[in-house]
Amino acid sequence: MSCSQISIAAGVSRASVNNARHGRNPSLNRTIAQKILAVRPCIVRPTDRVPSHGTRRRFQALYTIGHGPTGITAATGLTTTGVQHIVYGTSAVVTAATYMSARAAYRQLVTTPGISAKAKASARRHGWAPPTAWGSNIDDPAGVAEVNSPYQPQSANGRDSMRRAEIAHLLSLGESVASIARQMRANEKYIGDLISQGLAAPSYEAAA
């Protein structure tokens, strides 16, 4: 099974599976560990059904920065109706193929603001969390979004808010600047600069 297949089957982030696989951290959140250990070897097929919360959170976060169903449809290949069903929580499960396309679209769209004022208004009305509110716990069913995390679009020098969230998560796991730079394929000065600006670690379920 690939890291993506394990993360889908376990309901945890791919980063958590990757970190466990490479032994990057001396310890692991017990809840995450139990979910990974509960996975039985199998191949996740594109038509298999998986929980929709990770896909829904990504789409809702994209709404907060102006990417509505039209833009998400173009990036994922889903229908606008399908996107709306996921966004508004009427679909409890999605196919593995939809989940993977949602992840790819999220990475593509999250670094730039969209143009849909209607999507932003809907996100405000429903109180959806922006991209910066989610770290690697976006796929964790028990994951909690960080409040008061305004969206900061990617600037010309590439220091976008999603990288800040990832750095904060790795810092919370005790990773060094050198290790973070290596994992993110960035230089240490860039990582150090972001850390010096003040990064709060994202909220995760406390380890038992």
Buried (B, 14 or more C-beta within 10 A) or exposed (E): BEBBBBBBBBBBBBBBBBBBEEEBBEEBBEBBBEBBEEBEEEEBEEEBEBBBBBBBBBBBBBBBBBBBBBBBBEBBEBEEEBBBBBBEEEBEBBBBBBBBBBBEBBEEBBBEBBEBEEBBEBBEEEEBBBBBBBBBBBBBEEBBBBEEBEBBEBEEEEBBBBBBBBBBBBBBBEBEBEBBBBBBEBEBEBBBEBBEEEBEBBBBBEEE
